[in-house]
Amino acid sequence: MPELKSEYMIASDVSEPTMATHRWNILSYSSGALLGRVGWYGAWRQYTFSPSGATIFNSSCLSALQVFLDEANAEHKNRVKK
């Protein structure tokens, strides 16, 4: 399972056991506010981040999200190969 490495955000897995892919809510570490969601985007065949309205991200947050997405996509690719 990918891990979001950020001092400002946490990822909460909101997947259901019957789902073929995962979903995560990305939350503010300090307030718990929903910053966006990570989920499978079938048209692109990869996990993507969908930000909530009126959210702002600095380069550190965007880098952490990129690593999280890269890990989620790599894990999905490895699961599908098996």
Buried (B, 14 or more C-beta within 10 A) or exposed (E): EBEBEBEBBBBEEEEEEEEEEBBBBBBEEEEEEBBBBBBBEEEEEBBBBEBEEEEEBEEEBEEBBEBBBEBBBEBBEEEEEE
